Structure formats: structure tokens, C-alpha cells
Amino acid sequence: SSGINAEWPLRPGESNVKETNQKITDLNKQLVDEREQNVNLQMNIDDLNSQISTLQNENSKKTEDINRIEKEYEAEMLNMSANYKDQKALNCEELGQLTSNVEDLNSEIKDLERDNMYLRE
């Protein structure tokens, strides 16, 4: 189609309708491409946020597990320490009793040896 622009030279500041339409088409295509990129980027962002959320949940659970295990460990150590002290006390008591028994037996042996000496005489 031959319009005014095709037949007459362009004045400064004027542009060819065909060129203008091509620019508009190119810009629209660019806009569509950029919107598509934005959609893809937003999907990536959503995916990454979801992964972050999952990792934070796992991290929280692991932190809770660690705290629970530390408390159990601490309780077990206190328990073992108390058991050790109890056992040590029992051992000391038993040792004292055995020492006393040995002393009694030694005393009895001396008595028997003395009696034996009297009997020999």
C-alpha cells in the first residue's frame, strides 16, 4: 500500500508507519519474552523458597533431636555419677566390714593359738 510516507520524503521527527509498527511488534515480543522470563524466575524463586522452608523444618527437627539427646546424655551422666558414688560408698562400707571381719578372725586365731599353747603345756 502506497501512502503519503511512501511517496513523500519524511520530514524531521516523522517516521515511517511500517517501521513504527515493526518497532511496536519487536517491543511487544520483547515484553512477552521478559514476562515469560519473569514467570520462570518467579517459579524458580518459589521453588527455592519451598526448599528453604523444607531445610529450615529439617534443621528445626534436628536441633530438637540434638537438644533432646544432650539432655538425655546429661541425665545419663548424672545417673552414672550417682551410681558410681553409691557403688563407691557400698564398696567402702563392704571393705570396712571385711577389714573388721579380718581383724575379728585374726583376734580369734590369736586366741586359738594361745589356747593351743596352754593345751600343749
N, CA and C atoms as a LAMMPS dump frame, in Angstrom:
ITEM: TIMESTEP
0
ITEM: NUMBER OF ATOMS
363
ITEM: BOX BOUNDS ff ff ff
-5.0000000000000000e+02 5.0000000000000000e+02
-5.0000000000000000e+02 5.0000000000000000e+02
-5.0000000000000000e+02 5.0000000000000000e+02
ITEM: ATOMS id mol type element x y z
1 1 1 N 0.855 -1.193 0
2 1 2 C 0 0 0
3 1 3 C 0.881 1.229 0
4 2 1 N 0.664 2.087 -0.942
5 2 2 C 1.495 3.289 -1.019
6 2 3 C 0.731 4.454 -0.396
7 3 1 N 1.235 4.877 0.796
8 3 2 C 0.604 6.009 1.468
9 3 3 C 1.435 7.244 1.226
10 4 1 N 1.133 8.268 1.977
11 4 2 C 1.865 9.532 1.846
12 4 3 C 3.342 9.303 2.111
13 5 1 N 3.609 8.507 3.177
14 5 2 C 5.004 8.271 3.567
15 5 3 C 5.816 7.625 2.459
16 6 1 N 5.152 6.785 1.659
17 6 2 C 5.877 6.091 0.593
18 6 3 C 6.253 7.049 -0.542
19 7 1 N 5.419 8.087 -0.757
20 7 2 C 5.636 8.949 -1.904
21 7 3 C 6.41 10.22 -1.567
22 8 1 N 6.237 10.698 -0.36
23 8 2 C 6.888 11.947 0.012
24 8 3 C 8.03 11.676 0.977
25 9 1 N 9.091 12.437 0.864
26 9 2 C 10.183 12.252 1.835
27 9 3 C 9.72 12.632 3.248
28 10 1 N 10.276 11.961 4.242
29 10 2 C 9.898 12.206 5.638
30 10 3 C 10.483 13.523 6.104
31 11 1 N 9.665 14.247 6.885
32 11 2 C 10.179 15.475 7.497
33 11 3 C 10.897 15.097 8.806
34 12 1 N 11.788 15.962 9.284
35 12 2 C 12.465 15.667 10.549
36 12 3 C 11.451 15.363 11.646
37 13 1 N 11.689 14.248 12.431
38 13 2 C 10.794 13.882 13.526
39 13 3 C 9.707 12.924 13.101
40 14 1 N 9.477 12.778 11.795
41 14 2 C 8.465 11.832 11.32
42 14 3 C 9.121 10.468 11.126
43 15 1 N 8.276 9.409 11.214
44 15 2 C 8.82 8.087 10.945
45 15 3 C 7.869 7.324 10.059
46 16 1 N 8.392 6.381 9.404
47 16 2 C 7.622 5.536 8.519
48 16 3 C 6.671 4.69 9.355
49 17 1 N 5.415 4.598 8.952
50 17 2 C 4.403 3.818 9.691
51 17 3 C 4.827 2.361 9.8
52 18 1 N 5.382 1.845 8.718
53 18 2 C 5.805 0.447 8.681
54 18 3 C 6.909 0.199 9.721
55 19 1 N 7.905 1.115 9.763
56 19 2 C 8.994 0.995 10.748
57 19 3 C 8.445 1.081 12.172
58 20 1 N 7.525 2.032 12.371
59 20 2 C 6.924 2.214 13.702
60 20 3 C 6.194 0.946 14.128
61 21 1 N 5.399 0.387 13.206
62 21 2 C 4.681 -0.85 13.519
63 21 3 C 5.648 -1.987 13.83
64 22 1 N 6.754 -2.053 13.092
65 22 2 C 7.768 -3.104 13.322
66 22 3 C 8.395 -2.929 14.72
67 23 1 N 8.676 -1.641 15.059
68 23 2 C 9.242 -1.366 16.395
69 23 3 C 8.266 -1.803 17.484
70 24 1 N 6.975 -1.479 17.281
71 24 2 C 5.95 -1.859 18.262
72 24 3 C 5.876 -3.384 18.385
73 25 1 N 5.902 -4.058 17.229
74 25 2 C 5.876 -5.535 17.221
75 25 3 C 7.088 -6.095 17.963
76 26 1 N 8.276 -5.546 17.66
77 26 2 C 9.512 -6.004 18.322
78 26 3 C 9.444 -5.782 19.832
79 27 1 N 8.969 -4.59 20.228
80 27 2 C 8.855 -4.268 21.658
81 27 3 C 7.84 -5.177 22.355
82 28 1 N 6.704 -5.463 21.661
83 28 2 C 5.709 -6.373 22.23
84 28 3 C 6.288 -7.772 22.424
85 29 1 N 7.053 -8.225 21.429
86 29 2 C 7.692 -9.546 21.531
87 29 3 C 8.681 -9.561 22.701
88 30 1 N 9.463 -8.481 22.796
89 30 2 C 10.428 -8.348 23.894
90 30 3 C 9.691 -8.386 25.248
91 31 1 N 8.562 -7.681 25.317
92 31 2 C 7.767 -7.646 26.546
93 31 3 C 7.266 -9.042 26.896
94 32 1 N 6.748 -9.758 25.889
95 32 2 C 6.26 -11.131 26.102
96 32 3 C 7.405 -12.016 26.611
97 33 1 N 8.583 -11.901 25.951
98 33 2 C 9.753 -12.697 26.369
99 33 3 C 10.143 -12.38 27.815
100 34 1 N 10.158 -11.1 28.146
101 34 2 C 10.545 -10.697 29.501
102 34 3 C 9.524 -11.169 30.532
103 35 1 N 8.227 -11.114 30.155
104 35 2 C 7.19 -11.615 31.07
105 35 3 C 7.378 -13.107 31.316
106 36 1 N 7.7 -13.829 30.23
107 36 2 C 7.935 -15.27 30.35
108 36 3 C 9.137 -15.533 31.266
109 37 1 N 10.201 -14.753 31.059
110 37 2 C 11.378 -14.875 31.932
111 37 3 C 11.003 -14.593 33.386
112 38 1 N 10.19 -13.561 33.589
113 38 2 C 9.759 -13.207 34.944
114 38 3 C 8.975 -14.349 35.589
115 39 1 N 8.074 -14.938 34.78
116 39 2 C 7.29 -16.071 35.285
117 39 3 C 8.231 -17.215 35.678
118 40 1 N 9.196 -17.518 34.797
119 40 2 C 10.166 -18.592 35.095
120 40 3 C 10.986 -18.278 36.339
121 41 1 N 11.441 -17.024 36.435
122 41 2 C 12.215 -16.616 37.617
123 41 3 C 11.375 -16.725 38.888
124 42 1 N 10.114 -16.31 38.793
125 42 2 C 9.228 -16.385 39.963
126 42 3 C 9.02 -17.844 40.377
127 43 1 N 8.87 -18.732 39.371
128 43 2 C 8.733 -20.159 39.676
129 43 3 C 9.994 -20.682 40.364
130 44 1 N 11.155 -20.251 39.854
131 44 2 C 12.427 -20.641 40.49
132 44 3 C 12.505 -20.127 41.921
133 45 1 N 12.101 -18.882 42.107
134 45 2 C 12.106 -18.277 43.449
135 45 3 C 11.181 -19.056 44.379
136 46 1 N 9.966 -19.362 43.894
137 46 2 C 9.01 -20.129 44.704
138 46 3 C 9.583 -21.488 45.067
139 47 1 N 10.222 -22.14 44.078
140 47 2 C 10.83 -23.458 44.301
141 47 3 C 11.928 -23.365 45.351
142 48 1 N 12.787 -22.348 45.215
143 48 2 C 13.879 -22.162 46.186
144 48 3 C 13.336 -21.844 47.581
145 49 1 N 12.295 -21.011 47.647
146 49 2 C 11.677 -20.702 48.944
147 49 3 C 11.113 -21.957 49.587
148 50 1 N 10.521 -22.819 48.762
149 50 2 C 9.982 -24.088 49.253
150 50 3 C 11.108 -24.96 49.801
151 51 1 N 12.223 -25.02 49.06
152 51 2 C 13.387 -25.798 49.52
153 51 3 C 13.938 -25.226 50.825
154 52 1 N 14.012 -23.899 50.899
155 52 2 C 14.499 -23.239 52.125
156 52 3 C 13.604 -23.619 53.302
157 53 1 N 12.306 -23.55 53.072
158 53 2 C 11.341 -23.875 54.12
159 53 3 C 11.516 -25.32 54.59
160 54 1 N 11.662 -26.23 53.629
161 54 2 C 11.878 -27.646 53.951
162 54 3 C 13.151 -27.814 54.783
163 55 1 N 14.224 -27.169 54.344
164 55 2 C 15.504 -27.271 55.055
165 55 3 C 15.405 -26.676 56.465
166 56 1 N 14.675 -25.56 56.587
167 56 2 C 14.503 -24.951 57.913
168 56 3 C 13.737 -25.891 58.841
169 57 1 N 12.706 -26.564 58.295
170 57 2 C 11.945 -27.528 59.106
171 57 3 C 12.826 -28.691 59.545
172 58 1 N 13.599 -29.221 58.587
173 58 2 C 14.514 -30.325 58.923
174 58 3 C 15.525 -29.862 59.969
175 59 1 N 16.032 -28.655 59.785
176 59 2 C 17.012 -28.095 60.72
177 59 3 C 16.415 -27.984 62.128
178 60 1 N 15.162 -27.496 62.188
179 60 2 C 14.487 -27.372 63.489
180 60 3 C 14.363 -28.734 64.163
181 61 1 N 13.93 -29.737 63.37
182 61 2 C 13.781 -31.088 63.93
183 61 3 C 15.119 -31.621 64.432
184 62 1 N 16.172 -31.407 63.624
185 62 2 C 17.496 -31.894 64.021
186 62 3 C 17.989 -31.172 65.274
187 63 1 N 17.722 -29.877 65.351
188 63 2 C 18.107 -29.108 66.545
189 63 3 C 17.372 -29.646 67.776
190 64 1 N 16.067 -29.926 67.609
191 64 2 C 15.293 -30.508 68.714
192 64 3 C 15.876 -31.855 69.121
193 65 1 N 16.218 -32.69 68.109
194 65 2 C 16.813 -34.004 68.39
195 65 3 C 18.12 -33.844 69.167
196 66 1 N 18.958 -32.924 68.705
197 66 2 C 20.254 -32.697 69.371
198 66 3 C 20.034 -32.265 70.821
199 67 1 N 19.107 -31.317 71.03
200 67 2 C 18.83 -30.848 72.397
201 67 3 C 18.324 -31.985 73.276
202 68 1 N 17.412 -32.813 72.699
203 68 2 C 16.861 -33.947 73.453
204 68 3 C 17.983 -34.93 73.818
205 69 1 N 18.823 -35.244 72.831
206 69 2 C 19.926 -36.194 73.063
207 69 3 C 20.897 -35.64 74.101
208 70 1 N 21.189 -34.341 74.021
209 70 2 C 22.095 -33.73 75.003
210 70 3 C 21.517 -33.834 76.412
211 71 1 N 20.19 -33.584 76.538
212 71 2 C 19.547 -33.692 77.853
213 71 3 C 19.588 -35.127 78.367
214 72 1 N 19.292 -36.083 77.457
215 72 2 C 19.342 -37.497 77.844
216 72 3 C 20.758 -37.878 78.281
217 73 1 N 21.745 -37.409 77.521
218 73 2 C 23.141 -37.705 77.824
219 73 3 C 23.513 -37.146 79.202
220 74 1 N 23.1 -35.889 79.417
221 74 2 C 23.387 -35.237 80.698
222 74 3 C 22.749 -36.015 81.857
223 75 1 N 21.485 -36.396 81.652
224 75 2 C 20.777 -37.161 82.688
225 75 3 C 21.482 -38.487 82.937
226 76 1 N 21.895 -39.143 81.855
227 76 2 C 22.585 -40.437 81.987
228 76 3 C 23.918 -40.269 82.714
229 77 1 N 24.627 -39.188 82.396
230 77 2 C 25.91 -38.944 83.072
231 77 3 C 25.699 -38.702 84.571
232 78 1 N 24.663 -37.897 84.894
233 78 2 C 24.352 -37.656 86.307
234 78 3 C 23.989 -38.955 87.006
235 79 1 N 23.185 -39.77 86.314
236 79 2 C 22.765 -41.058 86.851
237 79 3 C 23.976 -41.96 87.091
238 80 1 N 24.863 -42.02 86.075
239 80 2 C 26.065 -42.855 86.215
240 80 3 C 26.947 -42.339 87.352
241 81 1 N 27.047 -41.025 87.46
242 81 2 C 27.858 -40.425 88.523
243 81 3 C 27.284 -40.784 89.89
244 82 1 N 25.957 -40.676 89.999
245 82 2 C 25.295 -41.022 91.27
246 82 3 C 25.489 -42.506 91.576
247 83 1 N 25.311 -43.354 90.54
248 83 2 C 25.512 -44.793 90.728
249 83 3 C 26.942 -45.098 91.157
250 84 1 N 27.895 -44.393 90.52
251 84 2 C 29.306 -44.586 90.864
252 84 3 C 29.553 -44.227 92.332
253 85 1 N 28.993 -43.073 92.746
254 85 2 C 29.172 -42.643 94.141
255 85 3 C 28.528 -43.633 95.099
256 86 1 N 27.316 -44.093 94.75
257 86 2 C 26.632 -45.095 95.586
258 86 3 C 27.463 -46.367 95.684
259 87 1 N 27.942 -46.836 94.518
260 87 2 C 28.727 -48.076 94.486
261 87 3 C 30.018 -47.911 95.282
262 88 1 N 30.622 -46.741 95.15
263 88 2 C 31.872 -46.469 95.883
264 88 3 C 31.598 -46.514 97.385
265 89 1 N 30.488 -45.89 97.78
266 89 2 C 30.121 -45.904 99.211
267 89 3 C 29.885 -47.331 99.688
268 90 1 N 29.157 -48.114 98.88
269 90 2 C 28.906 -49.523 99.241
270 90 3 C 30.22 -50.291 99.337
271 91 1 N 31.114 -50.054 98.361
272 91 2 C 32.415 -50.732 98.366
273 91 3 C 33.207 -50.377 99.625
274 92 1 N 33.182 -49.103 100.005
275 92 2 C 33.893 -48.662 101.209
276 92 3 C 33.305 -49.336 102.45
277 93 1 N 31.971 -49.366 102.458
278 93 2 C 31.278 -49.99 103.586
279 93 3 C 31.656 -51.478 103.673
280 94 1 N 31.618 -52.122 102.501
281 94 2 C 31.943 -53.552 102.431
282 94 3 C 33.398 -53.782 102.845
283 95 1 N 34.285 -52.905 102.348
284 95 2 C 35.7 -53.02 102.69
285 95 3 C 35.878 -52.875 104.206
286 96 1 N 35.16 -51.897 104.768
287 96 2 C 35.224 -51.7 106.223
288 96 3 C 34.758 -52.955 106.971
289 97 1 N 33.66 -53.545 106.479
290 97 2 C 33.116 -54.757 107.104
291 97 3 C 34.11 -55.909 106.995
292 98 1 N 34.7 -56.058 105.778
293 98 2 C 35.669 -57.14 105.565
294 98 3 C 36.905 -56.935 106.449
295 99 1 N 37.356 -55.696 106.53
296 99 2 C 38.521 -55.38 107.38
297 99 3 C 38.215 -55.748 108.829
298 100 1 N 37.025 -55.387 109.255
299 100 2 C 36.59 -55.706 110.621
300 100 3 C 36.54 -57.227 110.823
301 101 1 N 36.003 -57.937 109.814
302 101 2 C 35.941 -59.407 109.896
303 101 3 C 37.336 -60.01 109.996
304 102 1 N 38.255 -59.478 109.166
305 102 2 C 39.638 -59.979 109.193
306 102 3 C 40.247 -59.743 110.581
307 103 1 N 39.993 -58.56 111.13
308 103 2 C 40.534 -58.256 112.468
309 103 3 C 39.959 -59.216 113.505
310 104 1 N 38.621 -59.458 113.389
311 104 2 C 37.989 -60.411 114.314
312 104 3 C 38.614 -61.802 114.175
313 105 1 N 38.8 -62.229 112.908
314 105 2 C 39.379 -63.563 112.67
315 105 3 C 40.807 -63.636 113.189
316 106 1 N 41.582 -62.566 112.951
317 106 2 C 42.962 -62.534 113.47
318 106 3 C 42.966 -62.634 114.993
319 107 1 N 42.032 -61.937 115.604
320 107 2 C 41.908 -61.98 117.064
321 107 3 C 41.548 -63.397 117.513
322 108 1 N 40.597 -64.024 116.784
323 108 2 C 40.216 -65.408 117.121
324 108 3 C 41.396 -66.354 116.973
325 109 1 N 42.175 -66.15 115.854
326 109 2 C 43.351 -67.011 115.625
327 109 3 C 44.331 -66.872 116.788
328 110 1 N 44.563 -65.633 117.234
329 110 2 C 45.489 -65.414 118.353
330 110 3 C 44.976 -66.133 119.614
331 111 1 N 43.646 -65.986 119.834
332 111 2 C 43.04 -66.666 120.989
333 111 3 C 43.244 -68.17 120.884
334 112 1 N 42.99 -68.717 119.679
335 112 2 C 43.129 -70.162 119.477
336 112 3 C 44.574 -70.599 119.654
337 113 1 N 45.495 -69.778 119.12
338 113 2 C 46.927 -70.111 119.268
339 113 3 C 47.317 -70.111 120.747
340 114 1 N 46.765 -69.129 121.5
341 114 2 C 47.048 -69.051 122.938
342 114 3 C 46.487 -70.286 123.647
343 115 1 N 45.214 -70.609 123.304
344 115 2 C 44.588 -71.803 123.9
345 115 3 C 45.4 -73.045 123.57
346 116 1 N 45.848 -73.101 122.306
347 116 2 C 46.616 -74.246 121.844
348 116 3 C 47.903 -74.374 122.649
349 117 1 N 48.564 -73.243 122.915
350 117 2 C 49.807 -73.263 123.683
351 117 3 C 49.546 -73.754 125.112
352 118 1 N 48.414 -73.303 125.723
353 118 2 C 48.063 -73.773 127.066
354 118 3 C 47.818 -75.265 127.071
355 119 1 N 47.148 -75.723 125.982
356 119 2 C 46.826 -77.151 125.921
357 119 3 C 48.077 -77.984 125.771
358 120 1 N 49.086 -77.469 125.098
359 120 2 C 50.334 -78.22 124.902
360 120 3 C 51.103 -78.327 126.213
361 121 1 N 50.977 -77.301 127.044
362 121 2 C 51.755 -77.291 128.285
363 121 3 C 51.275 -78.295 129.29
